[in-house]
Amino acid sequence: MIQRIDYDAAGLISGLEVHQQLLTKEKTFCRCPAGLYVDSHDGEVLRHMRPTLSELGEYDGTALMEFKTKKEIIYLLNKSNVCTYEMDDTPPFLVNQDAIDVAIELCLMMNMDIIDEVQIARKQYLDGSIPTGFQRTAIIGVNGCLPFKGRRLTVTHVSVEEDSCREVMNKGHQIVFRTDRLGMPLTETVTGADLRTPEEVRDAILLCGLVARSTRHVRTGIGAARQDVNVSVRGGSRVEIKGVAKAAYAVKLVHNEGIRQVNLLRLRDLMHERGITKSDDIRKTAVDVGDIFADADLGFLQKTLGASGKVYAVKIEGAAGLASHPTQPDTTFLDELSGRVRVIACLDEQPILLSSERLPDFANVHRYRDRVRKRLKVADRDDFFIVWGPEADCLTAAEEIRLRFVDAAGGVPKETRKSLPGGYTTFERILPGPDRMYPDTDSPPTRVVPERVERLRKQLAPPPWEREKQYSEWGVPLETVHYLIRRGGVETVEEVVQKTGVDGRTAAVEIGQRLKALKRAGIPVERLRTEQWVQIFDLYTDGRIPREGIRAVASVMAREPGLTADAARAAAGIELKDASEWRPEIEGISFDGYVVHKGDSAARRFRYIAGKATRMLRGRAPARDVVSFLQEKLGVRS
């Protein structure tokens, strides 16, 4: 079982599709409020989807696959955040121009060519996530790049799109969506396949996120940014890993997908050695074996038979042992088969699918296995699988098992896979093709004049790499810079530095790094606005509070909105004294309470004394001055 691969030798390449919700008041193609999430609904709508022909008279393969699932789709509607547009009962309004502006800013940060005329297209989705059956989307910029690890990361294009519904439940042939997120504007940033390791994928996701946050016009929080990661190895195919919620998750997901594709290529070679190379070489036989398992001690089968369901055995000729071939770490090809059956046949009762080699351990299991093999005339080179549920679904499952073996004979199928906890993936749908895109005749084009682009360029915030350089000159740790960009604190830091004269390192560290600890302690520091931070740092630069008093004053102001910084200083008991007043208080400081340990150094003993003195004088003397006084008094080198 392969657990590790040499990424370079395997030819692993990866690219990103980064989706970011935009901070607009209204949705993309209607005037409903954006960002208004609810957990209740005023009504429900039931829909069934069917595919339509593309402009070239072709059906998209993904649409045909979704149609086979025969899903009943239920939408939960709340009148506060949806209208008849979302339900496809009203034509679209003109596209949200604020969303176009944010997308243009994003493109400018990545040095892209801005499209002269924005054309709205329809991208077909039959999974039910969009009631119309398609997503309206428009390309805004092309041919961009990002500085990345000493080279350029290609950005092929940036689009504006409408977001999809939130999934509430997906069971059998029924799927339920909540529509509050539907129609919110988001951008899709697509990179080239320039990434060569899982760690590079993670870092590229973080970089794209920092660029988006730098515009100051994007939403934050859970679900506001979502990534799809495209992965392939040499000889494999592009596989899209959908819904990577955090950058850190990408490392295991990309690693495991690389291993999966290498193993699937080995499975292909094994099948070719057996003479299985094309669809006609893979033959199936599906037989009702409910009578064989009528008295089997297996609860899921008894439940199915008791509800008038069926149990089918599916023979695949020449497939002996193939189901146990490894794919992802700790998974086998049987999991690939189970994924197809779960999604397309809608048979999701665990364990979904059984193989002759992986039957549960129950009484007389060998007898049941032998009876199935005899009825299907299973030869030594064949294998059989057990599925259960409604008869039509069992027959669909039988054909999907065969088709997945057909795909295996070709190597790695192009598909979209859903990310799972632990870095694993499972089948979601076959990868969409160009046939699902066509023009939206309901939406007029939008001209993007040069004056508009120049106006947005003038108000553009510095990109993250410029801020990294500036803050590095101030001596600010890179982690703190990224935290400030993500949390929207860089503008505050820069205004504080400009208006109070405080050095950049102090402002950045105190507003960024130190306040993380206060936030973890439950202090609502997010209430503090830039003007309040200016007041706090004015006290510091005027010599009225020590540096360590910044956090104390900020805490009081956050807890008691409306207080001025000076009032908060007084409430915190901070009043700097002249050195002549506080020095006598620590002249006679001793080691009382100090526990002596063998090998204690002089430096350790001094830290104890300095800490004790600083606590005694908290708010009345700067800690730095206290330490300097004690060093001089005790003859300790700095």
C-alpha positions in Angstrom: 0.0 0.0 0.0 1.5 3.3 -1.1 1.4 5.9 1.7 3.9 8.4 0.3 5.0 9.5 -3.2 7.7 11.6 -4.7 5.5 14.5 -6.0 8.1 15.5 -8.7 8.5 11.9 -9.9 4.8 11.4 -10.0 4.3 14.6 -12.0 1.8 16.1 -9.5 0.4 19.4 -10.6 -2.4 21.4 -9.0 -4.5 24.6 -9.5 -7.1 26.5 -7.6 -10.6 27.9 -7.9 -11.0 30.3 -5.0 -14.6 31.5 -4.3 -15.0 34.6 -2.2 -18.3 36.2 -1.1 -18.4 39.9 -1.7 -19.4 42.5 0.9 -22.4 44.1 -1.0 -25.7 45.2 0.4 -27.7 43.4 -2.3 -27.6 40.1 -4.1 -26.1 39.7 -7.7 -29.2 39.7 -9.9 -32.0 41.0 -7.6 -32.4 43.5 -4.8 -32.8 41.1 -1.9 -30.4 41.7 1.0 -27.1 39.8 0.9 -25.7 38.1 4.0 -29.0 37.7 5.8 -28.9 34.2 7.1 -31.9 32.6 8.8 -32.8 29.2 10.3 -36.6 29.5 9.7 -38.7 29.5 6.5 -42.1 30.8 5.4 -42.7 28.3 2.6 -41.4 25.4 0.5 -40.9 24.8 -3.2 -40.6 21.4 -4.8 -38.6 21.0 -8.0 -37.3 18.3 -10.3 -34.4 19.0 -12.7 -33.9 17.9 -16.3 -31.0 18.6 -18.6 -31.1 21.0 -21.6 -29.1 21.0 -24.9 -26.1 23.3 -25.1 -25.6 25.9 -27.9 -24.0 23.1 -30.0 -26.9 20.7 -29.5 -25.0 18.6 -26.9 -25.9 17.4 -23.4 -23.4 18.0 -20.6 -22.3 14.7 -19.1 -22.7 16.0 -15.5 -26.2 17.1 -16.2 -27.1 13.6 -17.6 -25.6 12.1 -14.5 -27.5 14.3 -12.1 -30.7 13.5 -14.1 -30.2 9.8 -13.4 -30.4 10.4 -9.6 -34.1 11.3 -9.9 -33.8 13.7 -7.0 -36.7 15.4 -5.4 -35.5 18.9 -4.5 -37.1 21.0 -1.8 -36.3 24.7 -1.2 -36.9 26.4 2.1 -37.8 30.0 1.5 -37.9 33.0 3.9 -39.5 36.1 2.6 -36.9 38.3 4.2 -34.1 37.3 1.8 -35.6 35.8 -1.4 -37.9 36.9 -4.1 -39.4 35.4 -7.3 -36.1 35.8 -9.1 -34.4 33.1 -7.0 -37.3 30.7 -7.9 -36.9 31.5 -11.6 -40.3 33.1 -11.8 -38.9 36.6 -12.7 -36.1 37.5 -15.1 -32.9 38.8 -13.6 -32.4 42.4 -12.6 -29.4 44.2 -14.0 -26.2 42.8 -12.5 -25.0 44.3 -9.2 -22.5 47.0 -10.2 -20.9 47.1 -6.7 -20.0 43.4 -7.2 -18.4 44.2 -10.6 -16.4 47.0 -9.0 -15.0 44.7 -6.3 -14.1 42.1 -8.9 -12.3 44.8 -10.9 -10.3 45.8 -7.8 -9.4 42.2 -7.3 -8.2 41.9 -10.9 -6.1 45.1 -10.6 -4.3 43.7 -7.6 -3.3 40.7 -9.7 -2.3 42.8 -12.7 -5.0 41.4 -15.0 -6.5 42.6 -18.2 -10.0 43.9 -17.5 -12.7 42.8 -19.9 -14.1 45.7 -22.0 -17.7 44.3 -22.0 -19.0 42.0 -19.3 -21.1 39.2 -20.8 -23.4 37.1 -18.5 -23.3 33.4 -19.2 -25.3 30.4 -17.8 -23.4 27.5 -16.2 -25.7 24.5 -15.9 -26.1 22.8 -12.4 -28.6 20.0 -12.0 -27.6 19.0 -8.5 -30.4 21.3 -7.1 -28.1 23.8 -5.5 -29.6 26.5 -7.8 -33.4 26.4 -8.5 -33.0 27.7 -12.1 -30.8 24.8 -13.0 -27.9 27.1 -13.9 -25.6 29.7 -12.3 -25.3 33.1 -13.9 -21.6 34.0 -14.2 -19.4 36.6 -16.0 -15.6 36.9 -16.6 -14.2 40.2 -15.4 -10.5 39.8 -15.9 -7.9 37.5 -17.6 -4.2 36.9 -17.8 -3.0 37.8 -14.3 -0.3 36.7 -12.0 0.7 36.7 -8.3 4.3 36.7 -6.9 4.7 33.3 -5.3 7.8 31.8 -3.7 10.2 33.6 -6.1 8.2 32.9 -9.2 4.8 33.8 -10.7 1.6 32.0 -10.0 -0.6 32.3 -13.1 -4.2 33.6 -12.7 -6.2 32.7 -15.8 -9.3 34.6 -15.0 -11.6 36.1 -12.4 -15.4 35.8 -12.6 -18.4 37.2 -10.7 -21.0 34.6 -9.9 -24.1 34.2 -7.8 -23.7 31.9 -4.8 -25.7 28.6 -4.5 -28.1 27.4 -1.7 -27.1 25.9 1.6 -27.7 22.2 1.8 -29.7 21.1 4.8 -30.4 17.4 4.2 -29.5 14.9 1.5 -31.0 11.4 1.9 -32.0 8.9 -0.7 -33.9 10.6 -3.5 -34.6 13.8 -1.6 -32.4 16.8 -1.0 -33.3 19.9 1.0 -31.8 23.4 0.5 -32.1 26.7 2.4 -32.1 29.7 0.0 -30.7 32.5 2.2 -27.2 32.2 0.6 -28.6 31.8 -2.9 -27.7 34.7 -5.2 -25.1 36.4 -3.0 -22.3 37.8 -5.2 -19.0 36.0 -5.1 -15.8 36.0 -7.2 -14.1 32.9 -8.6 -10.3 33.3 -9.0 -8.8 30.5 -11.1 -5.1 29.8 -11.1 -3.0 27.9 -13.6 -1.8 24.4 -12.7 1.5 25.8 -11.4 1.5 24.2 -7.9 3.8 21.2 -7.4 3.3 20.1 -3.8 0.5 20.0 -1.2 2.2 22.7 0.8 2.4 25.0 -2.2 -1.4 24.5 -2.6 -2.0 25.5 1.0 0.3 28.6 0.6 -1.4 29.7 -2.6 -4.8 29.5 -1.0 -3.6 31.7 1.8 -2.1 34.2 -0.7 -5.4 34.4 -2.7 -7.2 34.9 0.5 -4.9 37.8 1.5 -5.4 39.5 -1.8 -9.2 39.3 -1.5 -9.1 40.6 2.1 -6.8 43.5 0.9 -9.7 44.9 -1.2 -11.6 45.4 2.1 -14.8 44.5 0.3 -15.2 40.8 1.0 -17.1 38.8 3.6 -15.4 36.9 6.4 -16.4 34.0 8.6 -17.4 30.4 8.0 -18.3 29.7 4.4 -17.4 33.1 3.1 -14.4 31.7 1.3 -14.3 28.3 -0.3 -11.7 26.6 -2.4 -11.9 23.9 -5.1 -8.5 22.3 -5.8 -7.7 20.6 -9.1 -5.1 17.8 -8.9 -3.6 15.4 -11.4 -0.4 13.3 -11.8 1.4 12.2 -14.9 -0.8 9.9 -16.9 -3.8 10.8 -14.7 -6.7 13.2 -15.2 -7.8 16.5 -13.7 -9.8 15.8 -10.5 -11.6 18.6 -8.7 -11.7 18.4 -4.9 -14.8 20.4 -4.0 -15.3 22.5 -0.9 -11.9 22.8 0.8 -13.0 24.9 3.7 -9.5 25.8 5.1 -6.1 26.1 3.5 -4.5 23.7 6.0 -6.9 20.9 4.9 -5.5 21.1 1.4 -2.2 19.5 2.4 -3.7 16.1 3.2 -6.3 16.3 0.5 -3.8 16.9 -2.3 -1.4 14.3 -0.9 -4.1 11.6 -0.8 -5.4 12.5 -4.2 -1.9 12.1 -5.6 -1.6 8.7 -4.0 -5.1 7.8 -5.3 -4.3 8.6 -8.9 -1.0 6.7 -8.8 -2.9 3.7 -7.4 -5.6 4.0 -10.0 -3.0 4.0 -12.8 -1.6 0.8 -11.3 -5.1 -0.7 -11.3 -5.5 0.2 -14.9 -2.3 -1.6 -15.8 -3.4 -4.7 -13.8 -6.7 -4.7 -15.7 -4.9 -4.4 -19.0 -2.7 -7.4 -18.1 -5.9 -9.3 -17.7 -7.0 -8.2 -21.2 -9.6 -5.7 -19.8 -9.1 -2.6 -21.8 -12.5 -1.3 -23.1 -16.1 -1.2 -22.2 -17.1 -4.4 -24.1 -14.5 -6.3 -22.0 -16.5 -5.6 -18.8 -19.7 -7.6 -18.6 -22.2 -7.7 -15.7 -25.0 -9.9 -14.5 -27.5 -8.6 -12.0 -29.8 -11.1 -10.2 -32.3 -10.8 -7.4 -30.9 -12.8 -4.4 -33.5 -11.6 -1.8 -34.5 -15.2 -1.2 -30.9 -16.2 -0.4 -30.6 -13.5 2.2 -34.1 -13.8 3.6 -32.9 -15.3 6.9 -29.4 -13.7 7.0 -28.5 -12.1 10.3 -27.9 -8.7 8.8 -30.1 -5.9 10.0 -29.8 -3.6 7.0 -30.8 -6.4 4.6 -33.8 -7.4 6.8 -34.9 -3.8 7.0 -34.8 -3.5 3.2 -36.7 -6.8 2.6 -39.2 -5.9 5.3 -40.0 -2.7 3.4 -40.6 -4.6 0.1 -37.1 -3.7 -1.1 -34.8 -5.9 -3.1 -31.4 -7.4 -2.6 -29.4 -7.8 -5.8 -26.1 -9.5 -6.5 -24.0 -8.1 -9.4 -21.4 -10.2 -11.1 -18.5 -8.4 -12.9 -16.5 -10.8 -15.1 -12.7 -10.7 -14.7 -12.9 -8.5 -11.6 -11.6 -10.9 -9.0 -9.5 -9.1 -6.3 -9.8 -5.7 -8.0 -12.2 -4.3 -5.4 -9.5 -4.7 -2.7 -6.9 -2.7 -4.8 -5.7 0.3 -2.7 -6.6 3.8 -3.7 -6.4 6.5 -1.0 -4.5 5.6 2.2 -6.6 3.1 4.1 -9.2 2.8 1.4 -9.8 0.5 -1.6 -11.4 0.5 -5.0 -14.6 -0.8 -3.2 -14.9 2.7 -1.8 -14.8 4.1 -5.3 -17.7 1.8 -6.3 -19.6 2.7 -3.1 -19.3 6.4 -3.9 -20.9 6.0 -7.4 -23.7 3.9 -5.9 -24.4 6.4 -3.1 -24.6 9.4 -5.4 -26.2 8.1 -8.6 -28.3 5.2 -7.4 -29.1 7.1 -4.2 -28.5 3.9 -2.1 -27.0 5.5 1.0 -27.8 2.9 3.7 -24.5 1.9 5.2 -22.4 0.0 4.4 -23.8 0.9 0.9 -22.1 -1.9 -1.0 -20.6 -5.4 -0.2 -18.2 -7.4 -2.2 -17.6 -11.2 -2.1 -14.3 -10.5 -0.2 -15.8 -8.1 2.3 -19.0 -9.6 3.5 -19.8 -8.9 7.2 -19.0 -11.6 9.7 -22.3 -13.2 10.4 -23.5 -16.8 11.0 -22.9 -19.1 8.1 -21.5 -16.3 5.9 -19.6 -18.9 3.8 -22.8 -20.7 2.9 -24.5 -17.5 1.7 -21.4 -16.6 -0.3 -21.4 -20.0 -2.0 -25.1 -19.8 -2.8 -24.6 -16.4 -4.5 -21.6 -17.7 -6.4 -23.5 -20.7 -7.6 -26.6 -18.7 -8.7 -24.5 -16.2 -10.7 -22.1 -18.8 -12.0 -19.2 -16.8 -10.6 -15.8 -18.1 -11.9 -12.5 -17.8 -10.1 -11.6 -14.7 -12.2 -15.0 -13.0 -11.4 -16.3 -11.0 -8.5 -19.7 -10.2 -7.2 -21.2 -7.3 -5.2 -24.4 -6.9 -3.1 -26.7 -3.9 -3.3 -30.1 -3.4 -1.6 -33.0 -1.0 -1.8 -35.8 -0.2 -4.3 -35.5 -2.5 -7.4 -35.0 0.4 -9.9 -32.2 1.8 -7.7 -30.5 -1.6 -7.5 -30.5 -1.9 -11.2 -29.1 1.6 -11.5 -26.4 0.6 -9.0 -25.5 -2.5 -11.0 -24.9 -0.5 -14.1 -22.9 2.2 -12.2 -20.6 -0.6 -10.8 -20.0 -1.7 -14.3 -19.3 1.8 -15.5 -16.9 2.5 -12.7 -14.9 -0.6 -13.8 -15.0 0.8 -17.4 -13.5 4.1 -16.1 -10.9 2.1 -14.2 -9.8 0.4 -17.4 -9.0 3.9 -18.7 -7.1 5.1 -15.6 -8.2 8.1 -13.6 -11.7 9.4 -14.5 -12.3 13.1 -14.6 -14.6 13.8 -11.7 -15.5 16.2 -8.9 -14.9 14.8 -5.4 -16.2 16.0 -2.1 -13.7 16.6 0.7 -14.1 14.6 3.9 -12.6 15.0 7.4 -9.1 13.5 7.7 -8.0 14.5 4.2 -10.1 11.9 2.3 -12.5 12.4 -0.6 -15.5 10.7 -2.1 -17.3 10.8 -5.4 -19.6 13.8 -6.0 -20.2 13.9 -9.8 -18.3 13.5 -13.0 -16.4 16.6 -14.0 -18.4 19.1 -16.0 -17.4 19.9 -19.6 -17.8 23.0 -21.8 -21.2 21.9 -23.0 -22.8 23.2 -19.8 -21.9 26.9 -20.6 -24.1 29.1 -22.9 -25.0 32.8 -23.1 -27.7 34.3 -20.9 -30.1 36.0 -23.2 -32.0 37.6 -20.3 -29.0 39.8 -19.2 -27.6 42.7 -21.3 -23.8 43.2 -21.4 -22.1 45.8 -19.2 -19.5 48.1 -20.8 -16.5 48.7 -18.6 -15.1 52.1 -19.6 -11.4 53.1 -18.9 -12.6 55.9 -16.6 -14.2 53.4 -14.3 -11.1 51.2 -14.1 -8.9 54.2 -13.4 -11.2 55.4 -10.6 -11.0 52.0 -8.9 -7.2 51.9 -9.4 -6.8 55.2 -7.6 -8.6 53.9 -4.5 -7.0 50.5 -4.6 -5.4 49.4 -1.3 -1.8 48.1 -1.4 -1.5 44.4 -2.2 -0.3 42.0 0.6 3.2 41.7 -0.8 3.8 45.5 -0.6 2.5 45.5 2.9 4.7 42.6 3.8 7.7 44.6 2.6 6.7 47.8 4.5 5.9 45.9 7.8 9.1 43.9 7.5 11.1 47.2 7.5 9.2 48.0 10.7 10.3 44.7 12.2 6.8 43.2 12.4 6.6 39.4 12.2 5.1 38.1 9.0 2.4 36.1 10.9 1.2 39.4 12.5 1.1 41.1 9.1 -1.1 38.3 7.7 -3.3 38.4 10.7 -3.9 42.1 10.4 -4.7 41.8 6.7 -7.2 38.9 7.3 -8.8 40.8 10.2 -8.9 44.2 8.5 -6.5 45.8 10.9 -3.8 47.2 8.5 -5.7 50.4 7.8 -6.1 51.0 11.6 -2.4 50.4 12.2 -1.3 52.8 9.4 -3.7 55.6 10.5 -2.5 55.2 14.1 1.2 55.5 13.0 0.4 58.5 10.8 -1.7 60.4 13.5 0.2 59.6 16.7 3.8 59.1 15.6 4.1 55.7 17.3 6.6 53.4 15.7 5.0 50.9 13.2 6.3 47.8 15.1 4.6 48.8 18.4 1.3 49.7 16.7 1.2 46.5 14.6 2.1 44.1 17.5 -0.2 45.7 20.0 -3.2 46.0 17.6 -2.6 42.6 16.0 -0.6 40.1 17.9 -1.3 41.0 21.5 -5.0 41.5 21.1 -5.4 37.9 20.0 -4.9 36.9 23.6 -7.6 39.4 24.7 -10.0 38.1 22.2 -9.4 34.5 23.4 -10.2 35.8 26.9 -13.6 36.9 25.7 -12.9 40.7 25.6 -14.9 42.2 22.6 -11.9 44.1 21.1 -13.6 44.0 17.7 -15.8 46.9 19.0 -12.8 49.3 18.9 -12.8 51.5 15.9 -9.8 53.3 14.4 -10.5 56.6 16.1 -10.5 54.9 19.5 -7.1 53.3 18.8 -5.8 56.7 17.9 -6.9 58.0 21.3 -5.2 55.1 23.1 -1.9 55.5 21.2 -2.0 59.3 21.8 -1.9 58.5 25.5 1.1 56.3 25.0 3.1 58.7 22.8 2.2 61.6 25.2 3.8 59.5 28.0 0.6 59.1 30.0 0.4 55.3 29.9 3.2 52.7 29.6 3.2 50.3 26.6 1.8 47.6 28.7 -1.1 49.9 29.6 -2.3 49.9 26.0 -3.9 46.6 26.4 -5.5 47.5 29.7 -7.0 50.7 28.3 -8.2 48.9 25.2 -9.9 46.2 27.4 -11.8 48.8 29.4 -12.9 50.6 26.2 -14.1 47.4 24.6 -16.1 46.4 27.6 -17.6 49.9 28.2 -18.5 51.4 24.8 -18.6 55.2 24.9 -15.7 55.8 27.3 -12.9 58.0 26.1 -9.4 56.6 26.2 -8.5 58.9 29.1 -11.6 57.8 31.1 -10.6 54.2 30.4 -7.1 54.9 31.6 -8.5 56.3 34.9 -10.9 53.4 35.3 -7.9 51.0 34.8 -6.0 52.8 37.5 -3.1 53.8 35.2 -1.3 57.0 36.2 2.4 57.3 35.3 4.5 58.6 38.1 7.8 60.4 38.0 10.8 58.1 38.6 11.6 59.9 41.8 8.2 58.7 43.1 8.3 55.0 42.1 11.9 54.1 42.6 11.9 54.2 46.4 9.0 51.7 46.4 11.3 49.0 44.9 14.6 49.9 46.6 14.1 47.2 49.2 12.6 44.5 47.0 13.6 41.0 48.1 13.4 37.4 47.0 10.6 36.6 49.4 8.5 33.9 47.9 11.2 32.8 45.5 11.6 29.0 45.4 15.2 28.1 44.9 16.0 25.3 42.5 19.3 23.6 41.9 21.1 25.2 39.0 19.1 28.5 39.0 21.0 31.1 37.0 21.5 34.7 37.9 19.4 35.6 34.9 16.5 33.6 36.2 16.8 35.2 39.6 16.8 38.6 38.0 13.7 37.8 36.0 11.9 37.0 39.2 12.9 40.3 40.8 12.0 42.3 37.6 8.6 40.6 37.4 7.8 41.2 41.0 8.8 44.9 40.7 6.8 45.4 37.5 3.7 44.0 39.1 4.1 46.2 42.2 4.3 49.3 39.9 1.8 48.2 37.2 0.2 51.3 35.6 2.5 53.7 37.4 5.9 53.0 35.7 6.9 51.7 32.3 8.2 48.2 32.6 11.2 49.0 30.5 12.2 51.8 32.9 11.7 49.5 35.9 14.0 46.8 34.3 16.7 49.4 33.5 16.6 50.7 37.0 17.0 47.2 38.5 19.8 46.3 36.1 21.7 49.4 37.1 21.0 48.9 40.9 21.9 45.2 40.9 24.8 45.4 38.4 23.1 43.1 35.9 24.1 43.3 32.2 21.3 44.0 29.8 
